[in-house]
Structures are given as structure tokens and as C-alpha cells.
Amino acid sequence: MIQSIKKSVLSFLSSSSFTNLLIRGINLLLKFVFQIVIVKAIAIEHFGLYSYYRNVINITVFIMGFEIHQYVLRRIAANQDKGIIASQYILYLKMYFLFIPFYYYFLYKITDANTGLSLLLLGILIFEHFSGEQVKTLVALKMSIRSNVQFTIRNGLIPLLALGIIYISFPLVTYELLFKFYLLFLILFAIYATYHNGIVSTIISEYKNVAIIEFIRDAVPVSSRYFLISLMFNLAAVIDTFIMKYYGYIDDIALISFYRNIANMPIMLVYASVISVYLPDLVTQRDLNVRNKLIKKIYLYNMAIYIASVLIIVSAISPLLEIVQKELLKNNLSILAIMLISNAIYIISMVPYSVMYSEGRDRTILISASIYLSILFLMDIILIAQHKAFGAAYATLISTSIYCLYMIYANKKSVHD
């Protein structure tokens, strides 16, 4: 037993999964520092508004992508057809030019922001989408280490760099100023990544062979299934902030966002170092014994990383709250415990989800996602009005528990059938 555990640990330490874990660990450290600095630097209400704008960008970036990368991933996994990448990015470029007025109008209306801020959000939207899709393309090409390095630069280093320059150079830190510097660095990074990843050379070499209409015709039926599933999960991640914005609970948006960003760090680590590494292998692997070993390895790594990261969070949170000096956060620390429990349950559900995804059981996943979002929305409506941020946390705990139980049941049922 001890030898088996030792062998598993040594295997993990020498694997690409451990390298990816280190890279994402650096990313999370950068995001952690960013979180502390911004909460300390600006008023809690302004942090709430910043978090709301970020959620709007995140959900819109997802909608823009329409999960096209899922179709590309499966094409590459099936026949190593890298020429399909040119079609993907040419479609994106054309889409930007055609729909820019619509994107701007959407952001302007849903955020209630002024013209200048809406234009800033539009720029961030486009360049986050384009650079983010490249990270997903690298995963499809099984270049997970490069993918995680670029993800860390884009999501961890650039925001902190922008905030650091403002914090040092300006007497007052505002989210508008942060968005300006962030967009500048994001544009520079997107240009660098596009050349470094070979996207430009791929587009140039394959441009004459690209048939956009045929690509859309083939991609949409495949991607639409994953889009519907992912849309539900993405909506679930932000729906409570939209409801709180409707009620005018801006401080509670700040509260839920601060602790959610911390509580979600273990999930980010698990996805980057385990799921994104082993999911392509799970998709292509057909040997039952090998698959079962792979599934056990995913579960073991998931739980080990989660437990270790939670222990770090628990030991660090009190000193961090002393640094930020925000009474609202200090007085509602128990909300973090609720979120960590919810995320532990969610990480358990990631294993049956990965199995179902690899086997193409999209209908079952769609049903489970529908159940999850429906229950969450209902619980949010009932609980947020009375209990604000705590209502949102309990709504997530209830809906995640039901979702996890259904995923385990559906997966076992399919195995027996």
C-alpha cells in the first residue's frame, strides 16, 4: 500500500501534470496578490462594480466563442487536422468586424456604463476572446505547458502588472484606469501570442483552402451541444451577481466575488493540472482497463490538489483579511467555508462529467446542466432577496449537491446499462 502511494506520488512529480500545477500555482498566486491589492486600493462598492463588469465580459467572451474549439479539438484528436485551425481564426476575425456594433450596444445596455467605459469593455472583450481561444487551441494540440504559461501571463501577470503601475504612479486607483492599462497590455500580449503560436503563418498558408461556410456548417451542430451545456455552467457562475445588481446589492457583489475568487482557485488548479492534461487522452483512449486507471488517477489527483490548496487557503485567509482592512469581508468570513464545501462537491462531479464527455454522452450532460442551472436560479431568486450574499452561497451549495448526486447516478446507470 505504502509502495503504491509512493509510486503514485513519484509518478505525479515527474509528470507534465506537476509542471502544469506549478505554472497554474504561479497564476493563482498572481491572481491572489491582484485580489488583495485591488480590494485594499479601492472602495468595496467600486470593487463590486468592477466584479460585475468582469462577469459581463466573461459571459460575453464565452458566447462569442460558441464552443467552436470543442469541434476543433475533436477534429484534431481524430485525424490531426491542424488546417482546421486556420478556418477557426479566420471565422473569428470576420466575426469581430461584422458584429462590433452589436457587441458595443450589448455592453452599453447591460452594464449601464458610459460611452468611454463601454468602448474599453468592447476592446477587452475582443482581445480576451482572441487570446483565450489560442490557449484552448494549444490544449487541443496537447501543448498543455505552453497553454498554461500563456494563460498565466494573460490572466495572472497582465492584470497585476496593470494594477501595480497604477498603484505606484497614480494617487487614486479606479477600475476605469485599471481597464485602460489592462487593455493596453492585453493587446500587446495578443499580438505576441498570435505570432508565437503560429496562428499568423497557419492563416497565411491555409487561407486559400479555407471554406468558411462549410466550416460553420460542420462546426455548429457539434459545438452547439457543448455551447448549451457550457452556457448553463457559465450562467450559473454569474447569475447571482446579476440578481444582486438588480436588487442594488453592490456591496454583496463585492463580498461574494472576493470569496468566490479565492474559493475557486482549487478548481482552477484541478482543471489546469489534471482535467486539461488527461481529458484529451480520455477522449481517444478505448482500452477499458487503461480508461479505468486513467479515471482513478484523475479522481486521486483532483482530491489531492483540492485538499492541499484548501489547507493553504485556510491558513492564509486571516492574515490577508488584516491586510485588506475591509470590515465587510472580516464580518462574513463564514461565506468562504460554504463556498469551499460547494467546490469540494463540484470537484467530485468533475470525474463523472469527464467520463461522460469522453464517451460523447452529451444528452446526459445537457440534462444535468439544465437541472443544475434551474435549481440554482430558483434558489437564488428565493434566497438572495432575503439573505443577499449568503443566500447566493447557500443556493450554490444546494444546487451543486443535487447536480453531483445526479452526475454520479447517471454515470453508474450508464455503466450498468
N, C-alpha and C positions, 0 to 999 in steps of 0.2 A: 504493500500500500504506500509506504513512505517512498520507496524507489520509484513507484509510478508517478507520485506527485512531483518528486524531484525531476524526473524525466520531462514531465509536462512543463514545469517552470523553466528548465533549461531550454526546452524547445521554443517556448514563448519568447525568452530573452534573445534568442538568436534569429528570430523571425522578423519579417517585414512588418508584422503586426506590432511588435515592440517599437520599431523605428517610427511607425506612424503614430503610435501612442505618445512617444516623446515629442514629435512635431506638434501634434494636437495639444499636448500638455503645454507647450510654449504658447500656442494660440490662446488657450484658455487663461493662462497667466496674464497675457497681454490684455485680454478682454476683461479679466478681473480687475487689473490695475485701472483700465479705462473706466470701468463701472464705478470704482471708488472715487477716482478723480472727478468725474463729471457730477456725481451726486454731491460731493463736497463743494464743488465750484459753483453750482447754480441752485436756485431755489427749487424746492421739492415740486412745486406746481409746474415749473418750467421743465423739470425732468419728466414729469407726467406727459406734457405736450410733446417733448422730444420722443418719448417712447411710443406715443400714439402715431406720430409721423413715421417712425421706423416701422411700425406694424403695417401701416398703409403701404409703404414701399415694399415690404417683404411679401405681402399677399399679392400685390400687383406684379412684382417680378415673377412670381410663380405663375400667375395667369398668363403672362406674356410668353413664358416658355412652353406652355401647353404639354409639358412632359414629353416633348419631341425626343429628348435624349434617351428615353426608355426604348423607343423604336430603334434608335441608332445603336444603343448598347446591344440589343438583341441581334441586329444585323451583323455587328462586328463579332459578337460571340459565335454566331452561326457560321460565318464564312470569311471573317477578317476583311470585310469590305470597307476599307478606310476611305474610299472615294465618296462614300455616303456623307462623310463629314463636310465636304465642300457644299453639298446641297443644303445641309442643315444651316450653315453660317450665311450662305447667300440668301436663304429664306429670311433669316433674322435681319440682315441688312436692309432688304427690301421692305420688311415689315416695319422697321423703325421709321423709314421715310413716309410710308403710306399712312401710318396710324399716329404720328406725333401729335396732330391736333386733338385726336380723341383722348390720348393719354393725358395731355395737358388739361383738357376740360374735366376729365375724371378726377384728377388730383385736386384741381381747383375747387370742385364742388364738394368732394368728400372730406377734405381737410379744413375747409373754410379759411385757407391761407390766402395771403395777398399774392399779387401777380409775381413779385420777385421771388418769394419763397416757393411758389408753385413751379416756377421755372427751374429753381435749384433742385427741387424734388424730381422734376422730369429728367434732368441731366443725370442725377444719381440713379434713377430708375433704369435708364438705358445702359449706362456703363456697368452697373451692378449685374444686370441681366447678361450682358455680353461676356464679361469676365467670369461670372459664375457658371455659365454654360461650358466654358472651357475647362473648369475644374471637373465638371461631370464627364466631359469627353475624355479627360485623362484617366478617370476611373474606368470608363468603358474600355480603354486601351490597356488596362491593368498597369498603369503608371501611378500607383497609389501614393508613392512617396512624393513625387513631383506635384501631384494633385494637392496633397496636404500642405506642402510648402507654399504653394500659391494661395491656397485657402487661408493659411496663417497670415501671409503678407496682406491679403485683401481684407480679411475680417478682423484681424488682430492688430497688426502693426500699423496699417494706414490710419484707422480711426484714432489710435493712441498718439501717433505722430502729429496728426492734425490738432488734436486736443492739447498736446504738450506745447506746440508752438503758440497756440492761442493763450494758454495759461501763463506762459513766460512773457509773451510780447504785448499782451493787451490787458488793460486794467479791469475789464469786465468780460467774463465768458458768457456767450449766448449761444443758443442752439443754431441760430441763423448763421453766425460766424463759423461755427463748427461745420455746418453743412457745406459752406463755401470752400474751406480748406480741404475737407474730405473729398469733395468732388474733384478738386484740382489734382490731388494725389491719385485718386481713382482713375482719372483719365490717363495719367502718365503710366500707371501700372497696366491698364488695359492695353495700351499701345505696346508696351514691352512684352506682355504675355502673349499677345496675338502673334508677334514675330517669333518669339522664343518657342512657342508650341507648334510652329509650322502651319498655323492656320492660313496665313497670307500665301505661302508657297502652295499649299493644298488648293486654295481657291483659284490661284492663277493657273496651276497645272490642270485642274479638272473643270475649269469654267465652261469650256466648250461642250463638255459631256453632261453638264447639269441640266436636268429637266425638272423644273420646279413644280409644275402641275402634277407630274407623275409622282414626284416625291411626296407632295401633300396628299395625293390620293392614297398612297401606300401607308404613309405615316399616321394620318389622322385616325383611322379605325383602330390601330394598335395603341397609339398614345392616348386616345380619348378615354379608354378604360382606366389607365393609370392616372390620367388627369382628374377624373371624377373621384377616384379614391384619394389621391393626394390633396385635392381641393378640400375635401372634408376634413382631413387632418390639419391642413394649413388654416382653415377657417376655425377649427377647434382651438388652435393656438392663439388666436387673436380676438375671437368673438366676444370674450368678456370685456376686453378693453373698449370695444365699440359700444357695448351696452353701458359701460360705466361713463363713457364720453356722452352718450345720450342723456344720462341722468345728471351729468355735470360733476361726476366724482373724479376730478382730475388728480387730486392727491392720492386717491386709491389706485389710479392707474400707475402712478409712480411707485406706490407700495408693492403692488402685485408684480410690476415689471422688474423692480430691483431684486426681489427674492426669486422670481421665476428665472431670471438670467443666471442666478447662482445655482439654483436647483437643477437647471437644465444642463449644466456643464458635464455631469457624469454621462448623460445621454449623448452629448456631442462626442465625448471621448469614446464611448462604446461604438457609436456609428462609424467614426473615422478609423479606429484601430482594429475593429472586428468586422462589423457588417460590410463596410465598403471593400474590405480586403477579401472576405470569404464568400460574399454573395455571388460574384461572377463565377466562382468555382462551383457553387451550389447549383447555379443555373445550368451549367454544362455537364456536371457530373451525373452519370446514370447508374453507376455501380451502387447497389443498395447498401452494402457494408461500408463502403467509403463515405457515402452520404450520411449514414448514421454516426460515424465517427466525427465527421465534419460538424454535424448538428450538435453533438455533445461538446465539441471543442468551442463552438460559438457560445453555447449556454455557459460553460465554465468561465471563459474569458469575459463574457458580459458581466457576470455576477462578481468576479474578482475585481474588475476595474471599477464597478459601481461601488462596492463596499469600501475599497481603498480611497476613492475620491470623496465619498460621503464623510469618512473619518477626517479627511483634510478640511472639508468644509466646516464640520462641527468644531474642530479645534481652532479654526481661523476666524469664525464669524464674529465673536465678541470683540476681539481687538479691532477688527475692521469697522464695526459699528462705532467704536470710540473714535476712530479716525474721521469718519464722515460727519459725526456730530449732528445727526438728524433724529429728533425725538420720535417722530412718526415711525421710523424704522425700528428704533430701540423698543418702543412700546408694543410692537406687533411681531416680535421675533418668532412666535409660535407658528406663524403662517408658513415659515420656511420648513418646519417639521412636516406639516400637512403635504406640502409640495414634494418633499423628498420621499415620503411614503407613496404618493401617487406615481412618482417616476420609477420607483423600485418595481411597482406593479406593471408599469408600462414596459420596462426593460424585459421583464419575463415574457410579455406578449410579443416582443420583437422576434423571438425564436420561432413560434408557430407562423408568424407573419412571413418570415424569411423562407420557411419551408413552402408555404402556400404560393409565395411569389415565384420561387424557383420552379414550381410544378405548374405554373400558369393557371392557378385556381383563382382567377380574377373575380369571378362572380361572388365567391365566398368572402373574399377580401372586401368587395364593394358593399356587401350586406353588413359586414361587421363595422365598416367605417360609417355606414348610414346609421346604424344603431348607436354608435359612439357619439356622433355629432348630434343626433336627435335628442338623446338623453342629456347631453351636455347643455344644449341650447335651452331645453326645458328647465333644467336645474339652475342655469344661470338666470333665466327670467324670474324664477321663483325666489332664489336666494340673494341675488345681488341687490335687488331693490331694498331689502331689509338689512342685509349684513355686509354689503359693499364688497371689499376685497376678500374678506373671509368667506363670504358667500361664493365668490368665484373659486376659491381654493377648495372648498368642500364640494362644489359642483364637479370640479375636475376629478377629485378623489372618487366620488360615486360613479361617474361615467367611465373612468378608467378601469375601475374594478369590474364592472359589468362587461366592458369590452374585452378585458383579459380573459375572463371566465369563458366568454363566448368563443374567443380565438382558440383556447385550449380544447374546448368541446368540439368545435368544428374540425380542428386538425385531427383529433383522435377518431372522430366519426369517419373521416375520410380514409384513415389508415385501416380501420376495421372493415369498411366497405370494399 
